[in-house]
């Protein structure tokens, strides 16, 4: 018989969505400034949202709130809003970004989570 795991990690009441830019996004970035051509990044934004019952519910949340995600992603690269695409549709968001959903968010630390 195997030994029980001596510990477990607490889960938090959030879902995470990771927004990863795709090639059309980098085409836009490179069209603005082609000094250093960018085709991918090593880090992506992770957004925590309230815990939901299913990935379908999270997907609906994303489709209802894509504009805020889109704006944050654009602002991370260029704060000059005149450079941003004028018609930011959900379809364009899906073309420019891959979104993955994660339902098990485990807290490995013993101190409280704080917001800055």
C-alpha positions in Angstrom: 0.0 0.0 0.0 1.4 3.4 -0.9 1.9 6.2 1.6 -0.6 9.1 1.6 0.6 12.4 0.3 1.8 14.3 3.3 0.3 17.6 2.1 -2.1 19.0 -0.4 -2.4 22.5 -1.9 -5.3 24.7 -1.3 -7.3 25.7 -4.3 -8.7 29.2 -4.6 -12.1 30.3 -5.8 -11.0 31.5 -9.1 -10.6 30.3 -12.7 -7.7 31.5 -14.7 -7.6 32.4 -18.4 -4.3 32.8 -20.2 -4.3 35.2 -23.2 -1.6 34.3 -25.7 -1.1 36.6 -28.7 -1.1 34.9 -32.1 0.6 35.8 -35.4 -2.0 38.4 -36.5 -1.4 40.3 -33.3 2.3 40.3 -33.9 1.7 41.4 -37.5 0.0 44.5 -36.0 2.8 45.1 -33.5 5.5 44.8 -36.2 3.6 47.1 -38.5 3.8 49.8 -35.9 7.4 49.3 -35.1 9.5 46.9 -37.2 12.8 47.7 -35.4 12.8 44.2 -33.8 10.5 41.8 -35.5 8.4 39.9 -32.9 6.7 36.6 -33.6 6.1 35.3 -30.1 6.7 36.1 -26.4 7.8 34.0 -23.5 5.3 35.4 -21.0 1.5 35.9 -21.3 -1.0 37.6 -19.2 -3.0 35.4 -16.8 -6.4 36.8 -15.7 -8.2 35.4 -12.6 -11.9 35.5 -12.7 -14.6 34.2 -10.3 -14.9 30.5 -10.1 -17.4 29.1 -12.5 -19.1 25.7 -12.9 -17.8 24.8 -16.3 -15.5 25.9 -19.1 -18.6 26.7 -21.1 -19.5 29.3 -18.5 -16.0 30.7 -18.6 -16.1 30.9 -22.4 -19.3 32.8 -22.2 -17.7 35.2 -19.7 -14.8 35.7 -22.1 -17.2 36.5 -25.0 -19.0 39.0 -22.8 -15.8 40.6 -21.5 -13.4 40.3 -24.4 -13.2 44.1 -24.8 -11.5 44.7 -21.5 -9.1 41.8 -22.2 -8.4 43.2 -25.7 -7.8 46.7 -24.4 -5.4 45.5 -21.7 -3.4 43.4 -24.2 -3.1 46.4 -26.6 -2.2 48.7 -23.7 0.6 46.4 -22.7 2.3 47.0 -26.1 1.2 50.6 -27.0 -0.4 53.1 -24.7 -1.3 55.4 -27.6 -4.9 54.4 -28.3 -4.8 56.0 -31.8 -2.6 53.1 -32.9 -5.1 50.5 -31.7 -7.6 48.9 -34.2 -10.8 50.9 -34.2 -13.2 48.0 -34.6 -12.3 45.5 -31.9 -14.8 42.7 -32.3 -15.0 39.4 -30.6 -14.0 37.8 -33.9 -10.9 39.9 -34.1 -10.0 39.1 -30.5 -10.3 35.4 -31.3 -8.2 35.9 -34.5 -5.4 37.7 -32.5 -5.4 35.8 -29.3 -5.5 32.2 -28.1 -7.3 31.9 -24.8 -6.9 28.9 -22.5 -9.0 28.2 -19.5 -7.8 26.7 -16.2 -10.1 25.7 -13.5 -7.8 24.3 -10.8 -5.9 27.2 -9.3 -3.7 26.0 -6.5 -2.1 28.2 -3.9 1.4 26.9 -3.0 2.2 29.7 -0.5 1.3 30.1 3.2 0.7 33.9 3.1 -2.4 35.8 1.9 -2.9 36.9 -1.7 -2.9 40.7 -2.0 -3.9 43.0 -4.8 -1.7 45.9 -5.8 
